[in-house]
Amino acid sequence: MSNLNAASQNPIEMLAVVALLRDLPEEGLLRGEAGTVVEHLSPTAVDVEFVDPDGRTRALVAVKTDDLLVLHLDPVPQVA
């Protein structure tokens, strides 16, 4: 399966900000850490980049989409 085909079936968009739903101790990552989707690997897996506060890559990890929560960073409407 090509990456283009996998990307068209994947529910998580490229460059989406996501949070881990479980620890990945082998990668030194904890539940709740946020990263960015940088590649669709299959309909059920993506590569996620996790960076440090200086913007340097800490980890680039293949993660099942079931282990991710898409974060919505849209502004919250102000209540008058």
GIWO-V527912 format. One record per residue. N is the residue number from 1. SS is DSSP state (H for helix, E for strand, - for the rest). BURIAL is I if it has 24 or more other ideal C-beta (glycine too) atoms within 12 Angstrom, else O. Layout:
n->N ss->SS burial->BURIAL
n->N ss->SS burial->BURIAL
This chain:
n->1 ss->- burial->O
n->2 ss->- burial->O
n->3 ss->H burial->O
n->4 ss->H burial->O
n->5 ss->H burial->O
n->6 ss->H burial->O
n->7 ss->H burial->I
n->8 ss->H burial->O
n->9 ss->H burial->O
n->10 ss->- burial->I
n->11 ss->- burial->O
n->12 ss->- burial->I
n->13 ss->- burial->O
n->14 ss->- burial->I
n->15 ss->- burial->O
n->16 ss->- burial->I
n->17 ss->E burial->I
n->18 ss->E burial->I
n->19 ss->E burial->I
n->20 ss->E burial->I
n->21 ss->- burial->O
n->22 ss->- burial->O
n->23 ss->- burial->O
n->24 ss->E burial->I
n->25 ss->H burial->O
n->26 ss->H burial->O
n->27 ss->H burial->O
n->28 ss->- burial->O
n->29 ss->E burial->I
n->30 ss->- burial->O
n->31 ss->- burial->O
n->32 ss->- burial->O
n->33 ss->- burial->I
n->34 ss->E burial->I
n->35 ss->E burial->I
n->36 ss->E burial->I
n->37 ss->E burial->I
n->38 ss->E burial->I
n->39 ss->E burial->I
n->40 ss->E burial->I
n->41 ss->E burial->I
n->42 ss->E burial->O
n->43 ss->- burial->O
n->44 ss->- burial->O
n->45 ss->E burial->I
n->46 ss->E burial->I
n->47 ss->E burial->I
n->48 ss->E burial->I
n->49 ss->E burial->I
n->50 ss->E burial->I
n->51 ss->E burial->O
n->52 ss->- burial->O
n->53 ss->- burial->O
n->54 ss->- burial->O
n->55 ss->- burial->O
n->56 ss->- burial->O
n->57 ss->E burial->O
n->58 ss->E burial->O
n->59 ss->E burial->I
n->60 ss->E burial->O
n->61 ss->E burial->I
n->62 ss->E burial->I
n->63 ss->E burial->I
n->64 ss->E burial->O
n->65 ss->H burial->I
n->66 ss->H burial->O
n->67 ss->H burial->I
n->68 ss->E burial->I
n->69 ss->E burial->O
n->70 ss->E burial->I
n->71 ss->- burial->O
n->72 ss->- burial->O
n->73 ss->- burial->O
n->74 ss->- burial->O
n->75 ss->- burial->O
n->76 ss->- burial->O
n->77 ss->- burial->O
n->78 ss->- burial->O
n->79 ss->- burial->O
n->80 ss->- burial->O
